[in-house]
Amino acid sequence: MATIKDVAKEAGVGVGTVSRALSGNGCVSDDAKSRIDAAVKKLDFVPNQSARNLKTQSSAAVAISVPTVKHPFFAKIIYCVEDCLSKSGYRLIVVNSQDEKSKEIKILEMIRQARVDGIIFITHHAHEYIDGNMPIVSVDRHLGNGVPFVTSNNYDASRKAVEYLIERGATKIGCICGSTKVESEVSMRYKAYCDVMEERGLERYLEVADFKHGEEMDVTDRYFKKYPDVDGLFVGSDMLANAAYHSAMLLGKNVPRDLQIVGFDGVMDEWCPHPKLTTVTQNIEAIAEAAVTVLFKRIRGEKCENKTVIDAALKIGETTR
Protein backbone atom coordinates (compact mmCIF):
# COMPACT_ATOMS: atom_id res chain seq x y z
CA MET A 1 0.00 0.00 0.00
CA ALA A 2 1.38 3.37 -1.02
CA THR A 3 2.34 5.87 1.68
CA ILE A 4 2.54 9.66 1.66
CA LYS A 5 6.33 9.29 1.34
CA ASP A 6 5.84 7.25 -1.84
CA VAL A 7 3.62 10.00 -3.27
CA ALA A 8 6.22 12.66 -2.38
CA LYS A 9 9.02 10.65 -4.05
CA GLU A 10 6.94 10.02 -7.20
CA ALA A 11 5.93 13.69 -7.47
CA GLY A 12 9.44 14.97 -6.66
CA VAL A 13 8.30 17.12 -3.74
CA GLY A 14 8.55 17.05 0.04
CA VAL A 15 6.17 15.17 2.33
CA GLY A 16 4.96 18.47 3.78
CA THR A 17 3.98 19.72 0.32
CA VAL A 18 1.97 16.54 -0.29
CA SER A 19 0.26 16.94 3.09
CA ARG A 20 -0.69 20.57 2.33
CA ALA A 21 -1.99 19.64 -1.13
CA LEU A 22 -4.15 16.80 0.17
CA SER A 23 -5.56 18.73 3.13
CA GLY A 24 -6.07 22.00 1.26
CA ASN A 25 -4.27 23.86 4.03
CA GLY A 26 -1.40 26.06 2.90
CA CYS A 27 -0.02 27.15 -0.45
CA VAL A 28 1.01 24.66 -3.11
CA SER A 29 2.00 25.66 -6.65
CA ASP A 30 -0.19 24.56 -9.53
CA ASP A 31 2.73 22.57 -10.99
CA ALA A 32 3.35 20.70 -7.72
CA LYS A 33 -0.37 20.10 -7.25
CA SER A 34 -0.62 18.57 -10.74
CA ARG A 35 2.34 16.25 -10.10
CA ILE A 36 0.93 15.23 -6.71
CA ASP A 37 -2.48 14.49 -8.21
CA ALA A 38 -0.84 12.36 -10.91
CA ALA A 39 1.21 10.49 -8.30
CA VAL A 40 -1.85 9.84 -6.11
CA LYS A 41 -3.68 8.43 -9.11
CA LYS A 42 -0.75 6.32 -10.32
CA LEU A 43 -0.04 4.84 -6.89
CA ASP A 44 -3.73 4.51 -5.96
CA PHE A 45 -2.94 6.35 -2.73
CA VAL A 46 -5.68 6.57 -0.09
CA PRO A 47 -5.19 9.22 2.64
CA ASN A 48 -5.31 7.98 6.21
CA GLN A 49 -8.52 9.56 7.51
CA SER A 50 -7.89 8.32 11.05
CA ALA A 51 -4.55 10.12 11.15
CA ARG A 52 -6.20 13.28 9.85
CA ASN A 53 -8.86 13.03 12.53
CA LEU A 54 -6.26 12.75 15.29
CA LYS A 55 -4.46 15.81 13.97
CA THR A 56 -7.54 17.97 13.51
CA GLN A 57 -9.44 16.52 16.53
CA SER A 58 -12.38 15.97 14.22
CA SER A 59 -14.14 12.78 13.15
CA ALA A 60 -15.33 14.46 9.92
CA ALA A 61 -18.63 12.71 10.62
CA VAL A 62 -22.09 13.75 11.75
CA ALA A 63 -24.86 11.44 12.92
CA ILE A 64 -28.56 11.82 12.28
CA SER A 65 -30.97 9.96 14.52
CA VAL A 66 -34.53 9.33 13.33
CA PRO A 67 -37.33 7.21 14.85
CA THR A 68 -37.51 5.12 11.66
CA VAL A 69 -35.99 5.19 8.20
CA LYS A 70 -39.23 3.75 6.78
CA HIS A 71 -41.10 7.05 7.06
CA PRO A 72 -40.95 9.18 3.86
CA PHE A 73 -40.28 12.44 5.73
CA PHE A 74 -37.35 10.98 7.65
CA ALA A 75 -36.02 9.25 4.54
CA LYS A 76 -36.02 12.51 2.60
CA ILE A 77 -34.42 14.56 5.34
CA ILE A 78 -31.64 11.95 5.62
CA TYR A 79 -31.07 12.22 1.87
CA CYS A 80 -30.94 16.03 1.99
CA VAL A 81 -28.69 16.18 5.05
CA GLU A 82 -26.22 13.75 3.47
CA ASP A 83 -26.13 15.87 0.33
CA CYS A 84 -25.34 19.01 2.35
CA LEU A 85 -22.65 17.30 4.44
CA SER A 86 -20.88 15.71 1.48
CA LYS A 87 -20.26 19.18 0.03
CA SER A 88 -18.29 20.00 3.19
CA GLY A 89 -16.33 16.75 3.19
CA TYR A 90 -18.33 15.21 6.03
CA ARG A 91 -19.68 11.69 6.30
CA LEU A 92 -23.18 10.96 7.61
CA ILE A 93 -23.91 8.16 10.05
CA VAL A 94 -27.61 7.23 10.03
CA VAL A 95 -29.06 5.86 13.25
CA ASN A 96 -32.49 4.21 13.15
CA SER A 97 -33.58 4.40 16.80
CA GLN A 98 -36.78 2.41 16.15
CA ASP A 99 -38.37 4.91 18.56
CA GLU A 100 -36.53 3.36 21.52
CA LYS A 101 -35.20 5.83 24.08
CA SER A 102 -32.44 3.43 25.19
CA LYS A 103 -30.99 3.43 21.67
CA GLU A 104 -31.09 7.22 21.57
CA ILE A 105 -29.13 7.42 24.83
CA LYS A 106 -26.39 5.32 23.21
CA ILE A 107 -26.37 7.73 20.28
CA LEU A 108 -25.58 10.63 22.61
CA GLU A 109 -22.50 8.72 23.76
CA MET A 110 -21.13 9.01 20.22
CA ILE A 111 -20.42 12.68 20.93
CA ARG A 112 -18.73 12.01 24.27
CA GLN A 113 -16.57 9.34 22.63
CA ALA A 114 -15.69 11.74 19.76
CA ARG A 115 -16.98 9.23 17.23
CA VAL A 116 -18.97 12.04 15.60
CA ASP A 117 -18.60 15.82 15.67
CA GLY A 118 -22.33 16.43 16.15
CA ILE A 119 -25.83 15.01 15.91
CA ILE A 120 -29.03 16.02 14.15
CA PHE A 121 -31.56 14.61 16.58
CA ILE A 122 -35.19 13.75 15.77
CA THR A 123 -36.96 12.01 18.62
CA HIS A 124 -40.34 11.40 20.21
CA HIS A 125 -38.80 11.28 23.70
CA ALA A 126 -37.60 13.77 26.29
CA HIS A 127 -33.91 13.41 27.17
CA GLU A 128 -32.58 14.65 30.49
CA TYR A 129 -29.11 13.42 29.48
CA ILE A 130 -28.59 16.16 26.93
CA ASP A 131 -26.00 18.75 27.90
CA GLY A 132 -26.61 22.22 26.52
CA ASN A 133 -22.98 22.40 25.36
CA MET A 134 -23.29 19.34 23.16
CA PRO A 135 -23.13 19.98 19.38
CA ILE A 136 -26.73 18.92 18.74
CA VAL A 137 -29.51 20.40 16.66
CA SER A 138 -33.07 19.16 16.54
CA VAL A 139 -35.76 19.18 13.89
CA ASP A 140 -39.13 20.32 15.34
CA ARG A 141 -38.43 19.07 18.87
CA HIS A 142 -37.71 21.24 21.93
CA LEU A 143 -34.92 19.31 23.66
CA GLY A 144 -34.25 22.05 26.19
CA ASN A 145 -30.90 23.09 27.69
CA GLY A 146 -30.37 25.59 24.90
CA VAL A 147 -30.37 23.00 22.11
CA PRO A 148 -31.38 24.82 18.88
CA PHE A 149 -34.00 23.48 16.51
CA VAL A 150 -35.13 23.94 12.92
CA THR A 151 -38.80 23.79 12.02
CA SER A 152 -41.47 24.87 9.54
CA ASN A 153 -44.04 27.60 10.19
CA ASN A 154 -46.35 24.86 11.45
CA TYR A 155 -49.03 27.05 13.01
CA ASP A 156 -49.56 29.49 10.14
CA ALA A 157 -49.38 26.79 7.47
CA SER A 158 -51.87 24.62 9.36
CA ARG A 159 -54.30 27.52 9.74
CA LYS A 160 -54.24 28.00 5.97
CA ALA A 161 -54.95 24.29 5.47
CA VAL A 162 -57.97 24.27 7.77
CA GLU A 163 -59.29 27.53 6.35
CA TYR A 164 -58.94 26.10 2.85
CA LEU A 165 -61.19 23.16 3.82
CA ILE A 166 -63.80 25.68 5.01
CA GLU A 167 -63.49 27.64 1.77
CA ARG A 168 -64.06 24.43 -0.19
CA GLY A 169 -67.37 23.85 1.59
CA ALA A 170 -66.47 21.45 4.41
CA THR A 171 -68.57 22.00 7.54
CA LYS A 172 -67.70 19.04 9.79
CA ILE A 173 -63.92 19.25 9.82
CA GLY A 174 -61.85 16.80 11.80
CA CYS A 175 -58.17 16.60 12.70
CA ILE A 176 -55.82 13.71 13.46
CA CYS A 177 -52.28 14.29 14.75
CA GLY A 178 -49.71 12.16 16.53
CA SER A 179 -48.64 12.83 20.09
CA THR A 180 -45.05 13.06 21.30
CA LYS A 181 -43.46 12.66 24.72
CA VAL A 182 -41.34 15.76 24.14
CA GLU A 183 -42.50 19.30 23.42
CA SER A 184 -42.66 19.67 19.67
CA GLU A 185 -43.57 22.24 17.05
CA VAL A 186 -45.75 19.50 15.52
CA SER A 187 -48.33 20.28 18.22
CA MET A 188 -48.82 23.65 16.52
CA ARG A 189 -50.65 21.80 13.75
CA TYR A 190 -53.58 20.71 15.89
CA LYS A 191 -53.43 23.92 17.94
CA ALA A 192 -54.03 25.87 14.73
CA TYR A 193 -56.96 23.57 13.92
CA CYS A 194 -58.50 24.15 17.34
CA ASP A 195 -58.09 27.93 17.07
CA VAL A 196 -59.73 28.10 13.64
CA MET A 197 -62.64 25.93 14.79
CA GLU A 198 -63.20 28.14 17.84
CA GLU A 199 -62.99 31.35 15.83
CA ARG A 200 -65.49 30.04 13.26
CA GLY A 201 -67.83 28.62 15.91
CA LEU A 202 -67.45 25.10 14.49
CA GLU A 203 -67.45 21.85 16.43
CA ARG A 204 -64.12 20.10 16.84
CA TYR A 205 -63.50 16.46 15.93
CA LEU A 206 -59.94 16.14 17.20
CA GLU A 207 -57.86 13.01 17.78
CA VAL A 208 -54.32 13.34 19.14
CA ALA A 209 -53.26 9.72 18.86
CA ASP A 210 -50.40 7.85 20.51
CA PHE A 211 -49.16 5.45 17.84
CA LYS A 212 -46.02 4.24 16.11
CA HIS A 213 -45.13 4.89 12.49
CA GLY A 214 -46.68 2.16 10.41
CA GLU A 215 -49.92 2.10 12.41
CA GLU A 216 -51.58 4.96 10.52
CA MET A 217 -54.33 2.78 9.00
CA ASP A 218 -55.36 1.56 12.45
CA VAL A 219 -55.57 5.16 13.63
CA THR A 220 -57.73 6.34 10.72
CA ASP A 221 -59.98 3.24 10.86
CA ARG A 222 -60.71 3.96 14.53
CA TYR A 223 -61.20 7.66 13.82
CA PHE A 224 -63.93 7.08 11.22
CA LYS A 225 -65.75 4.72 13.57
CA LYS A 226 -65.77 7.51 16.14
CA TYR A 227 -66.53 10.35 13.71
CA PRO A 228 -68.24 8.81 10.66
CA ASP A 229 -69.81 12.05 9.41
CA VAL A 230 -66.81 14.34 9.00
CA ASP A 231 -66.65 15.85 5.51
CA GLY A 232 -63.24 17.49 5.90
CA LEU A 233 -60.08 16.21 7.53
CA PHE A 234 -56.78 17.91 8.32
CA VAL A 235 -54.06 15.49 9.44
CA GLY A 236 -50.57 15.95 10.83
CA SER A 237 -48.68 13.97 8.19
CA ASP A 238 -48.96 12.72 4.63
CA MET A 239 -48.79 9.14 5.91
CA LEU A 240 -51.95 9.80 7.95
CA ALA A 241 -53.54 11.54 4.96
CA ASN A 242 -52.82 8.56 2.70
CA ALA A 243 -54.18 6.17 5.34
CA ALA A 244 -57.30 8.30 5.76
CA TYR A 245 -57.87 8.19 2.00
CA HIS A 246 -57.77 4.38 1.94
CA SER A 247 -59.84 3.99 5.13
CA ALA A 248 -62.50 6.28 3.66
CA MET A 249 -62.54 4.40 0.36
CA LEU A 250 -63.05 1.10 2.19
CA LEU A 251 -66.08 2.67 3.88
CA GLY A 252 -67.52 3.61 0.50
CA LYS A 253 -66.72 7.31 0.79
CA ASN A 254 -65.67 9.21 -2.31
CA VAL A 255 -62.68 11.51 -1.91
CA PRO A 256 -63.07 14.43 -2.41
CA ARG A 257 -66.85 14.44 -2.99
CA ASP A 258 -67.83 13.02 0.42
CA LEU A 259 -64.63 13.73 2.30
CA GLN A 260 -61.88 16.27 1.64
CA ILE A 261 -58.42 15.57 3.05
CA VAL A 262 -55.42 17.84 3.62
CA GLY A 263 -52.10 16.35 4.75
CA PHE A 264 -48.82 17.75 6.03
CA ASP A 265 -45.23 17.15 4.81
CA GLY A 266 -45.40 17.03 1.00
CA VAL A 267 -43.52 13.76 0.58
CA MET A 268 -46.06 11.24 -0.73
CA ASP A 269 -45.96 12.12 -4.45
CA GLU A 270 -42.52 10.50 -4.71
CA TRP A 271 -43.78 7.32 -3.02
CA CYS A 272 -47.40 7.03 -4.11
CA PRO A 273 -48.48 8.66 -7.40
CA HIS A 274 -52.22 8.43 -6.61
CA PRO A 275 -53.93 10.20 -5.09
CA LYS A 276 -51.95 13.42 -5.29
CA LEU A 277 -52.62 14.85 -1.87
CA THR A 278 -53.65 18.37 -1.08
CA THR A 279 -51.04 18.97 1.58
CA VAL A 280 -48.87 21.45 3.42
CA THR A 281 -45.52 20.99 1.70
CA GLN A 282 -42.47 21.47 3.88
CA ASN A 283 -39.25 22.67 2.25
CA ILE A 284 -37.25 19.67 3.44
CA GLU A 285 -34.15 20.64 1.46
CA ALA A 286 -34.07 24.02 3.22
CA ILE A 287 -34.75 22.40 6.62
CA ALA A 288 -31.82 20.03 6.10
CA GLU A 289 -29.51 22.82 4.95
CA ALA A 290 -30.46 24.97 7.94
CA ALA A 291 -29.95 22.07 10.35
CA VAL A 292 -26.46 21.42 8.96
CA THR A 293 -25.58 25.13 9.06
CA VAL A 294 -26.70 25.46 12.69
CA LEU A 295 -24.92 22.24 13.65
CA PHE A 296 -21.62 23.42 12.16
CA LYS A 297 -21.94 26.61 14.21
CA ARG A 298 -22.44 24.50 17.32
CA ILE A 299 -19.42 22.36 16.45
CA ARG A 300 -17.29 25.50 16.06
CA GLY A 301 -18.62 26.92 19.32
CA GLU A 302 -20.31 29.87 17.62
CA LYS A 303 -23.56 31.52 18.68
CA CYS A 304 -26.66 30.59 16.72
CA GLU A 305 -30.39 31.22 16.77
CA ASN A 306 -32.33 28.90 19.08
CA LYS A 307 -35.17 28.61 16.54
CA THR A 308 -34.91 28.63 12.75
CA VAL A 309 -38.19 28.71 10.81
CA ILE A 310 -38.56 27.57 7.20
CA ASP A 311 -41.76 28.49 5.35
CA ALA A 312 -44.10 25.73 4.19
CA ALA A 313 -46.76 26.13 1.50
CA LEU A 314 -50.17 24.61 0.77
CA LYS A 315 -50.11 22.48 -2.38
CA ILE A 316 -53.47 21.67 -4.01
CA GLY A 317 -53.96 18.09 -5.15
CA GLU A 318 -56.77 15.61 -5.81
CA THR A 319 -58.08 15.15 -2.26
CA THR A 320 -59.97 18.46 -2.06
CA ARG A 321 -62.65 19.91 -4.28
C-alpha positions, 0 to 999 in steps of 0.5 A: 500500500502506497504511503505519503512518502511514496507520493512525495518521491513520485511527485518529486516534492517534500512530504509536507507539500503533499500533506498541504496539497491533500488537506487543502491547508497552505499554499502549493504551486499549480505545478506541484499540485498537478504532479501530486495528483498524478502520483496519487492516481498512479499509486492509488494512494488513499489518505489515512482519515484516522490520522487526519482526525487525530491531527484535527481533533475531528471525526469528519462525521455527523450522525442523524438519529430518526425514529424510523428510516421507513417514514418518507419524511425521515427518509427525505431529510436523511437524503438532503442532510447527506447531500449538504454534508458531502459538500463539506467533506463530512460523512453521515452516520444514520441511526435508526432508533426504532423509537426506543429511548435506550438506543437514543441514549447510546447515540448521545454517547457518540459525541462524548466518545468523539466518534462524531462531531455532532448530531441532528436529533429527531426524537419522540422522547424527552432526554434529560441526558442532553448537555446544553454544550453538546453539538446537537440540533433538533428538527421540530423538537424542543430538547431544552438546555439551549439545544437549537432546533429547525422547524417549519411555520407549522401554526400558520401553514396549518391555519391555511390548510384548515381555512382552505377546507372551510373555503371548499365547503367542508362543515364538519372538519376533523383533525388527526395528529400524533402525540409526542413525549417531548414538546414539539412544534408539531403540536402547533398543527392541531393547535391551529386547527383548534383555534380556527374551529373556535374562531369560526364557531365550528365543532371540533373532531380532534384526535391526538393519537399515541401510535407508532409509524406504520400504524396509521391505517389503524388510527384512521380506521378507529377515527372514522368509527368515532366520527363517521360524518366528517366531511373534511379532515386535516391530518398531521402527516402525509402518511396519515392523509394517505391512510385516511384516504384508503380507510375512507374508500373502504367505507364507500366514501368518495374523496373528495366528494364526500370527504376532503383531506389535507395532509402535512409534509409534502412527501407522498408524491414520490412514493405514491403517485395516486392520489396526489394529496392536497397537503402542506408541503415542507421545504425539506431541502431548506430544513436540512440545509439549515440544520447542517448550518446550525450544527456546524456553528455548534461544532465551532462553538459559535452563537446561533439562533435557538429557533430557525423557521422555514416556510411551508406552502399549501399544495393543491392536489386531488383530495380536495374539491 
